[in-house]
Amino acid sequence: MAHYAFLDEQNVVVEVIVGRDENEGVDWELHYAEVRGLRCKRTSYNTLAGKRPDGSPGYRGNYAGIGYTYMGEIDAFVPPCPGDGFVLDEETATWVQGC
């Protein structure tokens, strides 16, 4: 079982689904994108702030949620900015209060 996020034209997550594992020789990101007509990226249910629960590196920053943005330049899902004065920590794909 794997999870996939569908993105709008601005790379904002509009839907997350449970789908097929990619170890079956099929590019499921491409398959789901073609079926839905939306860009699709796999996301990991076990990733938060760049890490898995055991502390090992996570997959794509955070588990994608509706309203999150996929940032291709850091290959991560980033939550909406909580307000003015926050800056993105690209290592954790989270917002921190700026200086």
N, C-alpha and C positions, 0 to 999 in steps of 0.2 A: 504494500500500500504506500502510495506517495501522495503528496499534495501539490497542487498547481494553482498559480495565480494568473488571472486574466487581467490585462492592462489596457487602459484606454489610450488615446493618442498622446497624452501627456505622461504616459508611464505610471498612471495612478491605478492602484488595484481596485477593480470593480467587482470581482468575485474570486473566491477560493474554493476549489473542489478537491475531493479525494479521487485519485486516479490510479493508473497502473504504474508499477515499478519500472524503471528504465533498464533493468537488467535483463529484459526480454528481447533485446536486439532491435527494439523499435525506439525511435526518437519521439517520445510521447509529447514533449513540448511542441514539436513541429506538428504532430498529428492533431492535438487539441487546438492549436492555433488555426490550422486549416479548417477544421470542423466548425469552430465558433466564429472565425473571421476576426479574431482578436489576438494580439500578441500574448504569448503564454510563457511563463517561467516557473520552473519547479521551486518549491520552497520547503523548508524543513520545520516540521512541528516542534522539533527539539532544539531550536536555535533561538537565543535571546541575547541581545547585546554582544553579538559576535562569538558566543560560546555555547557549547552544549552543557547539559547538567553536570557532566563529569569534569568540566573545565577545559576539554579539548576544543580546538577551533570549530566554530559553527559554520553553517552553510548559508551564504547570502545574507549575513548580518542579523536578520530577525525573521521569525515566521511572519509571512505576509498577512496583513489584515486589510479589510476594506478601508480605503483612504490612504494607505501607505503608498509611497512612491518607490518604484524600482529605479535605482541610480546605476546605470550601466558602467559609469567610470569607476565605481568601486564595487560593482557586482553585488549590490546589497539592497534589501528592502528597508526603507527608512520610514518611521512613523511621522505623522504630521508634526510640524514645529509647534511647541506648546505656547509660543509667544515671542514678543520682542526681547532682544538681549540674549537669545540662545544661538549657539554655533554648533555645527555638526561635528561630532567626533567620528571621523571616517574609519577608525579602527574598530569601534563598537557599533557603528551605524545608529548612534543615539544622539540626542540633543543635550548639550551641557550649557550651563549659564556662562556667558562670555565675560570677559574682563571688564 
